[in-house]
């Protein structure tokens, strides 16, 4: 979907959601930008591109690249959660022109390779493994543990029934997303060589592992900036849409100044 006029921003949602998740943020951007939303493969009307034999993030990135290509102009790219990780893959693949990149808490767990990263990597891998086992055991809302890991205890229960039902319905896709995330190799040399102006965003109330990943990405990507949204947790595009819109707009304005 596309709304508004001006420079194009492609907005990529996370797992268990569709492009509609961006509506609160779009309401703060569409007066100055052309906002293009999409769903990741396996969600909404987007067909799954991965197979049991090929769960590479490249297959997901290709879908986003098609959306960017249809924009017919260089775009600003913003991705939330797993959509942020896919957006990072798009930038690293360098198949489509990007003007700026905004990553909102991407689960870049594969970059947690140093000894100081161990507690955070362990927490994420333990959560994902326990969640997968619970789903295999037949718990229809096993995904609630993952949602609460990200958003804090009680987050899933507080969601509207429709959102809870969709998350439960798409659990199998989300479990593949986690496998894709764990298998996505993030090499320091590639991150250091990323040429797209990049802005990393995390929530002040987010899980420590997500805040740690945000700092590590900001330190690893040349010239990247980092912002923390006070009072926000992982699902910030719903709870803090104005602040997220401002975080997306900030690097665009800096880029415009730099090119003058």
Number of C-alpha atoms within 10 A of each C-alpha: 10 15 16 16 13 12 15 24 29 24 27 29 28 26 23 27 19 21 18 14 21 22 16 17 23 26 15 16 22 20 13 13 18 20 26 23 22 23 25 26 22 22 21 16 11 13 12 14 18 19 10 6 6 11 18 19 22 18 17 23 23 18 20 25 19 11 14 23 14 8 16 10 14 16 22 25 27 25 23 27 22 26 27 26 26 32 28 25 20 25 23 16 15 14 12 15 18 20 19 23 27 30 28 32 31 26 22 25 24 15 19 19 10 8 8 9 16 12 12 19 22 14 14 19 14 12 15 19 13 14 21 20 13 16 18 12 10 9 14 14 18 20 26 21 20 20 20 16 21 23 20 16 13 13 16 22 12 10 11 9 11 9 14 18 14 15 22 19 15 17 21 16 17 22 18 17 24 20 14 22 21 17 15 20 16 16 11 12 10 14 18 16 12 19 18 20 20 25 25 26 25 27 24 16 18 24 19 15 23 25 20 18 24 27 17 16 24 21 15 19 22 16 14 20 18 17 16 19 17 13 12 20 23 27 21 23 22 15 15 18 20 18 18 24 18 14 22 27 19 13 21 22 10 12 14 10 9 8 6 5
